[in-house]
Amino acid sequence: MIIGREKELEILNSTLQDDYSHFVAIYGRRRIGKTFLIREAFNYRFTFQHAGLSEGGLKDQLFAFESSIKDAGGKPEKKRKNWLEAFEDLKDVIRNSTEKKKIIFIDELSWMDTQNSDLMVALENFWNGWASGRRDVVLIVCASATSWMLSKIVHNKGGLYNRLTEQIHLQSFTLSECREYVQSKNLVLTESQILQYYMIFGGVPFYWGFLKKGLSLPQNIDEILFAKNAPLADEFKYLYSSIFKKPETYIKIIETLATKKVGMTREEIIANSGIANSGDLTKKLEELESCGFIRKYDSFGMKKKNAVYQLIDNYTLFYYQFLKNKPSDERFWSNQINMPQINTWQGLAFERVCLEHISEIKSKLGISGVQTDVNSWYCTRDVDKGINGSQIDLLIVRRDQVINLCEIKFSNSDFTVTESVDESIRKKIADFVNITKTKYAIYPTLITTYGMVQNSYSGNIQSVITLKDLFT
């Protein structure tokens, strides 16, 4: 059973409905469900399917490709030496097929692009010089290396420029889709428990498949991450190495960003990581952003050159908090409930979840149709200028000249706006107006798990968004 993905399924199904050939690119981070989506969409029936090898040079990749040709009924006449020759065998498979539409699925295409190979030349020749001239080919290429897919396929500036007929950037599940998945597996979890698991693994479908019936959520987390031979104990190691051929610098950037909640400017990353200031750093930051590990945002009212890079991948954040120096206690999570370290992490993780559900927040605010910019904002203390020093995790800047200044608070019960919380919000608004000189109306907005206790300070909050709203 496939959860969600209605728009993606519609796109893929449409490729079978006309008399033209289609070239489809599907990309998204590792474990997001790309291969599963494609197989389900076409009912596991392909004229030809192949997956690149994660390791191996040109010779190994060609051997594996020729093996897939044979599996599809092809009969290569001789050992192929390059991709141009190998794609000739693929043409023969297509010519000999009696299917109305010849569905060609090439998975992990980036792994096939080994050093000094002619893969892109061969792919260009296959599509431009042959397949696009037919009416019956559906070519689907896929890879977890999002940056590679964007540069080599989606934004190709050579012979494949503007040749894609469809492209799909497969996104993580929302909380609502994770709830649907849990229900489909007959797992008994509350919305609060689904949130807890989401704060660790995000909406990456693969990770949700490890939940077992009969175990509490803390027991499940211990079994999946902390127990002896836990199935995801070494996931971090594979997560980055499967996407980046030389992951060391990428991980160094990630490690640096993990030390500062609000994120860092490019200059701060250089100063704190020791990585040289070069175009290569710019490229790696762009690649990490395209893969969904970090986000780049402009702090409201500041110049573009001061853009901030922030680590937002849920699992990576959890790894640096609890797994990098893995505890020996196999029941670590069960034994840490309500401990300060957990409470601190929950606050940070909940903020990240909210950033992934902006459309749901806008819907609750009744501004789904209003054009908005989503920002974060911070300033340092300056006594001489009367600036307190503030950090605002989420600003929704609306074209109707209103700014929702969002205070995000994780709580195990209804949240109480105390005198100190009220004062903190007022100081943030004062700093923000003082520095940005904005004329927009500022609406203090509370995003919390359960709701807000009504008291003498709660009336200053314009809107309250709860966990239930994030599930809509």
Steps between C-alpha positions, in 0.01 A plus 500: 500500500635838403443795734446847357692584183175579311652771282809289425287200403290720275812623321637148450168357388460779246810379315302195388201690369632659179693405188825677584822400669573635847824572683438515876749591774423411861727612780498533876706408801599145590219285648223734382322231294590580139546141386187383685293776340614410149446128548154551646400750231579253221394187690858367493482449123793643304636435156843557653618587848846550642665644811852642500761350732592703808863392452695400193662654195383517142572133434286389796216736413491379139500136609204564732315688224551216254370256760182709523478496119502119513238499776278705269538242223781671314788314343815713493724379220826599664650653810437874495786746566306823548151633559438593138532133411300387804204722410487334158403181683227694681363614165476136392303411813255780422470402131418142596241592762132448420381731781298801388718726715861400563572601860873538562600550863862582585553538874799662673616648172763713675691190613539399135673830421850386591815699432572555131196300390287602202170444681355847441604495134334162458183607683476812286548296184243241611231758577562776247613281214262208542239469779348848469433425133273211597150513650524212744794550741468607864853556632517547877830588665542523873774567760542584867786736417267796460778744415621273220149466360451875504830585331523214252135437411252763615717805433720346234652773285610270219314266270237409760407862564122532533449140386315371806127462450433455874696534822409401854680615812373247752447657841476360851167392642306752703379417850160421353649254251704336777180456699341338194801268468484403868130424470557290187742282701250469788743665739344668802667838541357831613565822309744598774693174455502542123647847556770354727607251234478769230733722704762224477457373145294763321259388231739256332280193429779243527560579866134456590512141381702397808220563750372177656167413652493412868780738596458842656647791308807527733554124464479530122755783496736295718465199270556707186792718616654399834472121538780263407490447121238777467403521130566875472798525734734587210253686280692829520807342345304383196270800472766740373739256332219366280430849367846657486798312360740682734280589798768623741465875428121480490499336843739764631253770392214309662697455823573872510136598445390252768668718763276804445123474509418812298757416230807677365597734221751380245774698675412341834515152347849574369616641833365208704582210267838592356367433148659726240303788351447384143248423231516139610345593835221685321431193288493269800261728688271503197515121478418454869207738456370319190511171691293647783761477775532874547294803413616841389300798615533876497451654841219755457627844406860390453705493181504187286874458555426436866288193425494242779545125458317286752509125562140372472524124443325335794705182510834684471406730788405199712825326407719784628293530815484132599674260260841641409626394841259212531413400858557140606155480655283295261189647665635855485187665362263326740721606791534864389134601492454852646875549549631855426698386194184354345294808580756730337510286188120486479479878491748523214355207308144635525616824341635303204171312464312829490730627223401192298128575540472862393203429271308346791584800719382741231180301460422530871572875484256527209763640263552207263427726205718788617849530353758472776871487570627274775796630697686465824666798667754578765699790638777537755477706815596867473446688825583841350222462241253347742503162327444201727627232261232274355443185301175440313465148366221565252366811330217476250518825304169555321419712196202641692755689713481273802784300656423195711781488756491136603605384845552121479469314831504125552303403810356184652188690604322825421763773481488786749601847385669620815612853578854415386376346173283805434796728569723297268249530216460874552879547494525300178238719337677815625837382363346397171320830442798703624745337259287423192287818519210295369159663469322166488267397784660240728277212613651293783415138413547197726573158350488232766407137544169509689371852549528805721391559858275804525641760738574872520780471242339266247292782350816646342527194274311559175486138379569155644599201284513153652639161404155397379512786249834371365328167425234656276 
